[in-house]
Amino acid sequence: MIGAIEILIIAIIFGIIYGKDAIDDTFKKRPDESVVESFAEDVKEFYHEDPQRLVKLGIFVFSVISFVGVGVYWILTRTSFPKMMAALFQ
């Protein structure tokens, strides 16, 4: 329990530090740009800086989805959660 709280605190600190950079980058955009145009420009810049970054980002997204999927599968097959939900909605 304490380890999870420490990890959460560290994540919040990193979010505060790097969130400021993200906000600063956002306000450098033109005011007449839409969200999609801004996102497309960001992805284009992101790709041109390091082409392998998007591959790594795709692998990361796939890994997170797989991790969450395995977690849900484990909860549904190894715990009594489905029985509790069935009893709750009877």
N, C-alpha and C positions, 0 to 999 in steps of 0.2 A: 504494500500500500504506500509506504513512504517512497519507494523507488519511483512509482508512477507519479506521485506528486512532484518529485524532483524533476522528472522528465518533462512534465507539464510546465513547470516554472521555467526550465531552460528553453522550451519551445516558445513560450510567451516572450522571453527576453530576445531571442533571435527574431521573432516576429516584429517586435518593436524596432530593433536595429535595422533589419532589412526592409520593413514596411515603409520607413521614411524614404529610402531610396526609390521604392516603387512609386510612392506618391510624387516625388520630385520628377521622375521620368514621365509620369502621366501628365503633369501640368506643362511639360514642354511641347505637347501636341497643339496643333492648331485648334481654335475653338469651333471651326466649322466642320471638323472631322466627325464622322459618326463612330460609334464604338467598333463596328466591324472594320472600317478603314483603319482605325488606330491599331486594332489587333493584327490586321494583315501586315501593316508596316512593322509592328514589333516582331512578328514571326519572321519577316523577311530579313530584318536586321539581325535577329537571333541566329538565323541560318547562315548569313554571310560572315558573321564573326567566327563561327566554328561549325562547319557542316555536320560534324559527328554529334553535336549537341542534341539535335532533334531526334537522332536515332536513340541516344541515351535517354531522352525524355520519353520517347515511346516505350522503351523497355521498362522504364520506371513506372509509367502508367499501367502497363500490362502486369507488372509485378504487384502493384498495389491492388488491382482488381482481382488478381489470382489469390493474393493473401486474404482479402476480404471474403472471397468466394469459399476458400478452404475453411475459414473461420465460421462462416454461416453453415457450411456442410457439417462441420464438427459439432456445432451447437445443435443442429437438427438430428444428428445421428447418435451422439454420445451422451446427451443430457436428457433430462425429462421435460425439457421446454415444450415440445409439441403436445405432450400429455397435459401439461399445465394449461396451455392455450386451449386445448379441446375442452377441458373441464371448465375453463373460464367462460366459454361461449356456449355452454349447454343450457 
